[in-house]
Amino acid sequence: MESIASRIANELAVRPEQVDATVRLLDEGASVPFIARYRKEVTGSLDDTQLRYLEERLRYLREMEDRRQAILNSITEQGKLTAELERDIRGAETKTRLEDLYLPYKTKRRTKGQIAIEAGLEPLADLLFGDPTQDPEQTAAGYVDADKGVADTKAALDGAKYILMERFSEQASLLETLRRALREDGRVVSKLVPGKEQDGAKFRDYFDYSEALSKVPSHRALAILRGRNEGMLSIALELGDSDAAAGTPHPCEGMIAQAFAIKDQGRAADKWLAEVVRWTWRVKLLGHLETELLGDLREGAEDEAIRVFASNLKDLLLSAPAGPRVTLGLDPGLRTGVKVVVVDATGKLVDHTTIFPHAPRNQWNESLAVLAALSKKHSVTLVAIGNGTASRESDKLAGELLKLCPQLPMQKIMVSEAGASVYSASELAAKEFPELDVTFRGAVSIARRLQDPLAELVKIDPKSIGVGQYQHDVSQVKLARSLDAVVEDCVNAVGVDLNTASAPLLTRVSGLNPSIAQNIVDYRDQHGAFASRRELLKVSRLGDKTFEQAAGFLRVMNGSNPLDASAVHPEAYPLVERIASQTGRDIRSLVGDSTFLRQLEPSQYTDEHFGIPTITDILKELDKPGRDPRPEFKAATFQDGVESIRDLKPGMQLEGVVSNVANFGAFVDIGVHQDGLVHISMLSQQFVKDPREVVKAGDIVRVKVMEVDIPRQRISLTMRLSDEPGAAGEKTGQPSGSQGERNRNQGKGQGRNQAGGAGAPASAGGTFANLFANAKDLKKR
């Protein structure tokens, strides 16, 4: 049997030794970011993507090995383990195959087949199966025994039938044959549940839907499964001609008959055996395989939805920070007013108040005066405006503020407030601002996420940030594990300032947990700023192993050692000192001297601990110590006068921010409180397989309005600026044909802040309206 390391190595196309080395590091407690960055020589330079895959597969395969051993032990205890069966079990490559092999030996509740065996009917079953020339009625007469519960020949034949049905349905090779046929050629068919036309209107595109099981995209799979869960749709798996005449054998019945050499040759028991086959499929196997394959469909769709969510989250967390600038945060509102906060360059709250510039009070000039006074008092350079209710009105107010204070180099930016309310009501926010009203806490979060999105968004459950696709329909355990990995990777890719980071941010650093992160903050509060990384070892419960894992990702700016502000790990400080000594330089003069550093040859400094990959990384880091991998900060400019969906006109060209990317396109915030959709076919003049090839969350893009549906709050956009409204059908690249063909080839829409609606295949006839099914409702969930 192939080892776990060899199997993962084959899947990753790397050497088994690389996998073995990585597994040892993981088992010793090393984190993926630490291994990816500081153990390249050990792993052969596996990157973080490969390491995450390896970690996930290792978990799965180890679970499978545990199950394999449990199955072997169980069958051995039963005294039924043969050499052939053991070989098959040890060679099984999936959990499904393992369970198929174990099925005949699994402890079951008392079945009809077992009852029939206890009644002495197994010889009858064997006789009719082994010799179909026997007459069923005549043969069964000899097994009638009222004392054993076999009242007549019909009861005897039914019992024999149940015995064979269970025997047939437990053959592993047959199950795999049927499963493969359904996977490759089966179709998912959904129908409206009678009487649910009105309640299930959002699923109307799936009232009579059929698509190849192997072709159903994740968003459609999750949509129809949600429809079934809500009682609006029925779902079935079909194979063969759905219009076949009644009584025609199902293709799977033929496979079962072939597996057991059952043929209709006019013999006495042939018809009875055909009935056994039919019952085996319809009673024993159809429901079982349908449930399993629809479960596989759901699992695959969930994995894809989680991948989409993780990709969007990574893009959002690594979006450009505005930097340490004094920021005025506005959390807009109408009746309750606009909550105003000022945070200093480090994110500390220094002032707050409430203004009422909008209806019903309309205190516009008074509000401007308050904002101007605050801006001058604290030398504000950034204005962060939450993009919720009254955001465009508040954006206009901020525009007048900039004109009123020309002496201040202020810039106004609309900021997504997704998740701000979750943070403001959290235990963390209550601990950080115990005396502050919940609404002001949300304004603080809005201001801080402009300064540094990563540092602020780590305080919020990733599922509340609003970039997911059907996030509530997927495995919450797998989702949380994936999103936590993304957050960990992002935090460690950027690095963390040890003297300013919050406990939630420190918690995401390699090797740290919430308890140690809080101890770091408590130590900092008691003793002042850390002067060096080495001082971390004075923190309670932070030992050598934790220090090894975390130190390289923590930065001490302006500390006693210039390397403490870089990504160079303390274990490599002696190497840097050696390089400096051999080149006749001191470390401080080395840092940032690009011309000199690029002349150095990494191979000249290798030893038993550090190879060329690590030395190359160190020289790059010395060139630009503590470099931030995030892009340069830019902000979209929303068009004046376009503040609601009613202001939009087909043909308008606007600037916007990509708020979410799904498999069928990208949602773009153009400042009208409802995101527009750029369908995948309208992202580029070229064919696009994955929207992330073109855009990612946080990108600033130029779009053209193609269609506006005010009653349904739907906006169709294109990034192909040469497209003309009204001609979408000719430019989508979507095939024409039957509704079934359209269903198989087109996407569906989702809501602005969290995808998860029913979805609808697009019409190939020229409108994208169906792509926006329930977007407004979903936004509110």
Residue pairs with C-beta under 8 A, 6 or more apart in sequence:
1 90
1 91
2 10
3 16
4 23
4 58
4 61
4 62
4 65
5 16
5 19
5 20
5 23
6 16
6 19
7 57
7 61
8 19
8 54
8 57
8 58
8 61
9 15
9 16
9 18
9 19
11 53
11 57
12 19
12 46
12 50
12 53
12 54
14 44
14 46
14 50
15 44
17 44
18 43
18 44
18 46
19 54
21 42
21 43
21 44
22 35
22 42
22 43
22 46
22 51
22 54
23 54
23 58
25 35
25 39
25 42
25 43
26 35
26 55
26 58
29 545
29 549
30 39
30 549
31 488
31 492
31 510
31 511
31 549
32 48
32 51
32 52
32 55
32 485
32 488
32 489
33 48
33 488
33 489
33 492
33 493
33 510
33 553
34 492
34 510
34 511
34 548
34 549
34 552
34 553
35 42
35 43
35 46
35 51
36 46
36 47
36 48
36 51
37 492
37 552
37 567
37 617
38 552
38 569
38 571
38 614
40 46
40 611
40 613
40 614
40 617
41 610
41 611
41 613
41 614
43 51
45 613
46 54
48 489
52 485
52 489
63 95
64 94
64 95
64 98
67 95
67 98
68 89
68 90
68 92
68 98
71 89
71 98
71 101
71 102
71 105
72 81
72 86
72 89
72 90
74 102
74 105
75 81
75 85
75 89
75 102
75 105
78 105
80 105
85 101
88 101
88 172
89 98
89 101
89 102
92 98
92 101
96 179
96 292
97 172
97 176
100 172
100 175
100 176
101 172
103 170
103 172
103 175
104 170
108 114
111 162
111 166
112 159
112 162
113 162
113 163
113 165
113 166
113 167
114 166
115 149
115 159
115 162
116 122
116 125
116 158
116 159
116 160
116 162
116 163
117 163
118 148
119 145
119 148
119 149
119 150
119 159
120 143
120 145
120 148
120 150
121 143
121 150
121 156
121 159
121 160
121 163
122 160
122 163
123 143
124 139
124 140
124 143
124 156
124 157
124 159
124 160
125 159
125 160
125 161
125 163
125 164
125 167
127 134
127 139
128 134
128 136
128 139
128 160
128 269
128 272
128 273
129 164
129 260
129 273
131 269
132 262
132 265
132 267
132 268
132 269
132 270
132 273
133 267
133 268
133 269
134 268
134 269
135 268
135 269
136 157
136 268
136 269
136 272
137 153
137 157
140 153
140 156
140 157
140 160
141 153
141 156
143 150
143 156
144 150
144 151
144 152
144 153
144 155
144 156
149 155
150 156
150 159
157 272
161 272
161 275
161 276
161 279
164 276
164 280
165 276
165 279
165 280
165 283
165 284
166 284
168 174
168 256
168 259
168 260
168 276
168 277
168 280
168 284
169 175
169 280
169 284
169 285
169 288
171 259
173 259
174 255
174 256
174 259
175 285
175 289
177 255
177 259
178 252
178 255
178 256
178 285
178 289
179 289
179 292
179 293
181 239
181 251
181 252
181 255
182 213
182 237
182 239
182 252
182 289
182 293
183 213
183 214
183 293
183 296
184 214
185 212
185 239
186 212
186 213
186 237
186 238
186 239
186 293
187 210
187 211
187 212
187 213
187 237
187 238
187 239
187 242
188 209
188 210
188 211
188 212
188 213
188 216
188 221
188 224
188 235
188 236
188 237
188 294
188 297
189 209
189 210
189 235
189 236
189 237
189 238
189 242
190 206
190 207
190 208
190 209
190 210
190 224
190 227
190 228
190 233
190 234
190 235
190 236
191 207
191 208
191 233
191 234
191 236
192 200
192 203
192 207
192 208
192 232
192 233
192 234
193 200
193 231
193 232
193 233
193 234
196 231
196 232
197 207
199 232
200 207
200 227
200 230
200 232
200 233
202 757
202 758
202 773
202 774
202 777
203 223
203 224
203 227
203 230
203 232
203 233
203 758
204 760
205 743
205 748
205 758
205 759
205 760
205 761
205 770
205 773
206 223
206 224
206 227
206 233
206 758
207 233
209 224
209 743
210 238
210 242
210 740
210 743
211 220
211 740
211 743
211 744
212 744
213 237
213 293
213 297
215 744
216 297
216 301
217 301
217 304
217 663
217 664
217 747
218 300
218 301
218 302
218 303
218 304
218 305
218 308
218 469
218 470
218 663
219 301
219 305
219 469
219 470
219 662
219 663
219 664
219 747
219 748
219 750
219 755
219 759
220 748
220 759
220 761
221 297
221 298
221 300
221 301
222 298
222 301
222 302
222 305
222 470
222 473
222 474
222 756
222 759
223 470
223 748
223 757
223 758
223 759
224 233
224 235
225 235
225 294
225 297
225 298
225 301
225 473
226 470
226 473
226 756
226 758
227 233
227 758
228 234
228 235
235 294
236 290
237 289
237 290
237 293
237 294
239 250
239 251
239 252
240 250
240 251
249 274
249 278
250 278
250 281
250 282
252 281
252 285
252 286
253 277
253 278
253 281
256 262
256 277
256 280
256 281
256 285
257 263
257 274
257 277
260 277
262 270
262 273
262 274
262 276
262 277
263 270
264 270
264 271
264 274
299 475
301 470
302 470
302 473
302 474
302 475
302 478
303 478
304 663
305 468
305 469
305 470
305 471
305 473
305 474
306 474
306 475
306 478
306 479
306 482
307 482
308 468
308 469
308 661
308 662
308 663
309 462
309 467
309 468
309 469
309 471
309 479
309 482
309 483
310 482
310 483
310 485
310 486
311 661
311 692
311 696
312 467
312 468
312 660
312 661
312 696
312 697
313 462
313 465
313 467
313 483
313 486
313 487
313 697
314 486
314 489
314 490
315 661
315 696
315 697
315 698
316 453
316 457
316 465
316 467
316 697
316 698
317 453
317 454
317 457
317 458
317 486
317 487
317 490
317 491
318 454
318 490
318 493
318 494
318 629
318 630
319 453
319 630
319 631
319 697
319 698
320 630
320 631
320 632
320 633
320 634
320 698
321 451
321 452
321 453
321 454
321 628
321 630
321 633
322 382
322 413
322 450
322 451
322 452
322 633
323 451
323 452
323 633
324 345
324 346
324 451
325 345
325 381
325 382
325 451
326 342
326 343
326 344
326 345
326 378
326 379
326 380
326 381
326 382
327 342
327 343
327 380
327 381
327 382
327 383
327 384
327 447
327 448
327 450
327 451
328 340
328 341
328 342
328 371
328 374
328 375
328 378
328 380
328 382
328 383
328 384
328 447
329 340
329 341
329 342
329 343
329 384
329 386
329 443
329 444
329 446
329 447
329 448
329 450
330 338
330 339
330 340
330 383
330 384
330 385
330 386
330 394
330 398
330 443
330 446
331 338
331 339
331 341
331 386
331 388
331 417
331 420
331 439
331 440
331 442
331 443
331 446
332 338
332 358
332 385
332 386
332 388
332 389
332 390
332 391
332 393
332 394
333 339
333 358
333 389
333 390
333 439
334 358
334 359
334 360
334 389
334 390
335 360
336 439
337 354
337 355
337 356
337 361
338 354
338 355
338 356
338 357
338 358
338 367
338 390
338 394
338 397
339 352
339 354
339 439
339 440
339 442
339 443
340 352
340 353
340 354
340 355
340 370
340 371
340 374
340 443
341 349
341 351
341 352
341 440
341 443
341 444
341 447
342 349
342 350
342 351
342 352
342 374
342 378
342 380
342 447
343 349
343 350
343 444
343 447
343 448
343 451
344 350
344 378
345 451
346 500
347 447
347 448
347 451
347 452
347 455
347 456
347 500
349 433
349 436
349 444
350 378
351 374
351 377
351 378
352 436
352 440
352 443
353 370
353 374
355 363
355 366
355 367
355 370
355 371
356 362
356 363
356 366
356 367
357 363
357 364
357 366
357 367
357 368
357 393
357 394
357 397
358 390
358 393
358 394
364 397
367 397
368 397
368 400
368 401
368 404
371 397
371 398
371 401
372 401
372 404
372 405
374 380
375 401
375 405
375 408
375 410
376 405
376 408
379 408
380 408
380 410
381 408
381 409
381 410
381 411
382 410
382 411
382 412
382 413
382 447
382 450
382 451
383 398
383 401
383 402
383 410
383 411
383 412
383 413
384 413
384 415
384 446
384 447
384 449
384 450
385 391
385 394
385 395
385 398
385 412
385 413
385 414
385 415
385 446
386 394
386 415
386 417
386 420
386 442
386 443
386 446
387 414
387 415
387 416
387 417
387 669
387 671
387 673
388 417
388 673
389 673
391 414
391 671
391 673
392 638
392 643
392 644
392 671
392 672
392 673
393 643
395 412
395 414
395 638
395 671
396 640
396 643
398 412
399 412
399 640
401 410
401 412
402 410
402 411
402 412
411 635
413 450
413 635
414 635
414 636
414 638
414 657
414 669
414 671
415 446
415 449
415 450
416 449
416 466
416 659
416 669
417 442
417 445
417 446
418 464
418 465
418 466
418 467
418 753
419 445
419 457
419 460
419 461
419 464
419 465
419 466
420 442
420 445
420 446
420 449
420 460
421 442
422 460
422 461
422 464
423 429
423 441
423 442
423 445
423 459
423 460
424 438
424 439
424 441
424 442
424 445
425 438
426 459
426 460
428 459
428 504
429 438
429 441
429 445
429 459
432 441
432 502
433 440
433 441
433 444
436 444
445 456
445 459
445 460
448 455
448 456
449 456
449 457
454 490
454 491
454 494
454 505
454 630
455 501
455 502
455 505
457 465
458 487
458 491
458 504
458 505
458 507
458 508
459 502
459 504
459 505
462 483
462 484
462 486
462 487
463 471
463 479
463 480
463 483
466 659
466 660
466 752
466 753
466 754
467 659
467 660
467 661
467 697
467 754
468 754
468 755
468 756
469 660
469 662
469 663
469 750
469 755
469 756
470 750
470 755
470 756
471 479
471 754
471 755
471 756
472 754
472 756
472 781
473 756
487 508
488 508
488 510
491 505
491 508
491 509
491 553
492 508
492 509
492 510
492 553
493 629
494 628
494 629
494 630
495 553
495 554
495 555
495 567
495 626
495 628
496 505
496 506
496 509
496 553
496 554
496 555
497 555
497 557
498 520
498 524
498 530
498 533
498 536
498 554
498 555
498 556
499 524
499 529
499 530
499 556
499 557
502 521
503 514
503 517
503 518
503 520
503 521
504 517
506 512
506 516
506 517
506 520
506 521
507 513
507 514
507 517
509 517
509 550
509 553
509 554
510 549
510 550
510 552
510 553
511 545
511 546
511 547
511 548
511 549
511 550
512 520
512 546
512 549
512 550
515 541
516 539
516 541
516 542
516 546
519 539
519 540
519 541
519 542
520 536
520 539
520 542
523 538
523 539
523 540
524 530
530 536
530 556
530 559
531 556
531 559
531 560
532 556
532 559
532 560
532 561
532 564
533 551
533 554
533 556
533 559
533 561
533 564
533 570
534 570
536 542
536 547
536 550
536 551
536 554
537 543
537 544
537 547
542 550
547 570
548 571
551 569
551 570
552 567
552 568
552 569
552 570
553 567
555 564
555 565
555 566
555 626
556 564
556 565
557 565
557 626
558 565
559 565
561 573
561 587
562 587
562 588
562 591
562 625
563 570
563 573
563 576
563 587
563 591
563 625
565 625
565 626
566 591
566 621
566 622
566 625
566 626
567 617
567 621
567 625
567 626
568 576
568 618
568 621
568 622
568 625
572 610
572 614
572 618
575 605
575 607
575 609
575 610
575 615
575 618
576 587
576 590
576 618
576 622
577 587
578 605
579 590
579 600
579 605
580 586
580 587
580 590
582 605
583 590
583 596
583 600
585 593
585 596
590 596
590 597
590 622
591 622
591 625
592 622
592 623
592 624
592 625
593 623
594 623
597 619
597 622
597 623
598 619
598 623
600 619
602 612
602 615
602 616
602 619
603 612
605 615
606 612
606 615
610 618
621 627
634 700
635 700
636 655
636 656
636 657
636 669
636 700
637 655
638 654
638 655
638 656
638 670
638 671
639 652
639 654
639 655
639 671
641 647
642 648
642 652
642 654
642 670
642 671
642 672
643 671
643 672
644 672
644 673
645 672
645 673
645 674
645 708
645 710
645 713
645 715
646 710
647 672
648 670
648 672
648 705
648 708
648 715
649 705
649 708
650 705
650 706
650 707
650 708
650 725
650 726
651 704
651 705
651 724
651 725
652 704
652 705
653 702
653 703
653 704
653 705
653 721
654 670
654 671
654 702
654 703
654 704
654 705
655 670
655 700
655 701
655 702
655 703
656 668
656 669
656 670
656 671
656 676
656 700
656 701
656 703
656 717
657 668
657 669
657 698
657 699
657 700
657 701
658 666
658 667
658 668
658 669
658 695
658 696
658 697
658 698
658 699
658 700
658 701
659 667
659 668
659 669
659 675
659 697
659 752
659 753
660 666
660 667
660 675
660 697
660 750
660 752
660 753
660 755
661 667
661 691
661 692
661 695
661 696
661 697
662 691
662 747
662 750
662 755
663 680
663 690
663 691
663 747
664 679
664 680
664 691
664 747
664 748
664 749
664 771
665 677
665 678
665 679
665 680
665 682
665 683
665 691
665 747
665 771
666 677
666 678
666 683
666 691
666 694
666 695
666 701
667 675
667 676
667 677
667 678
667 750
667 752
668 675
668 676
668 677
668 678
668 701
668 703
668 717
669 675
669 752
670 676
670 703
670 715
670 717
672 715
674 713
674 714
674 715
674 752
674 775
674 776
674 779
675 715
675 752
675 775
676 703
676 705
676 715
676 716
676 717
677 714
677 715
677 716
677 717
677 749
677 768
677 771
677 772
677 775
678 695
678 701
678 703
678 717
678 718
678 719
679 716
679 718
679 732
679 747
679 762
679 768
679 771
680 688
680 691
680 747
681 688
681 731
681 732
681 733
681 734
682 706
682 717
682 718
682 719
682 720
682 723
682 728
682 731
682 732
683 691
683 694
683 695
683 719
683 720
684 694
684 719
684 720
685 720
687 733
688 694
694 719
695 701
695 719
701 719
702 719
702 721
703 717
703 718
703 719
704 717
704 718
704 719
704 720
704 721
704 723
704 725
705 715
705 716
705 717
705 725
706 716
706 717
706 718
706 723
706 725
706 728
706 768
707 714
707 715
707 716
707 725
707 728
707 767
707 768
707 769
708 714
708 715
708 716
709 715
709 769
709 772
712 769
712 772
712 776
713 772
713 775
713 776
714 749
714 768
714 769
714 771
714 772
714 775
715 772
716 728
716 767
716 768
716 769
716 771
716 772
718 728
720 731
723 731
726 766
727 766
728 766
728 767
728 768
729 763
729 764
729 765
729 766
729 767
730 766
732 762
732 764
734 742
734 745
734 746
734 762
734 764
735 741
735 742
735 745
735 764
736 742
736 764
737 764
742 761
742 762
742 763
742 764
743 761
745 764
746 761
746 762
746 763
746 764
747 759
747 761
747 762
747 771
748 758
748 759
748 760
748 761
748 762
748 770
748 771
748 773
749 757
749 759
749 760
749 770
749 771
749 772
749 773
749 774
749 775
750 756
750 757
750 759
750 775
750 778
751 757
751 774
751 775
751 776
751 777
751 778
751 779
751 781
752 775
752 778
752 779
753 778
753 779
754 778
754 779
754 781
755 778
756 778
756 781
757 773
757 774
757 775
757 777
757 778
758 773
758 774
759 773
760 770
760 771
760 773
761 770
762 768
762 770
762 771
763 769
763 770
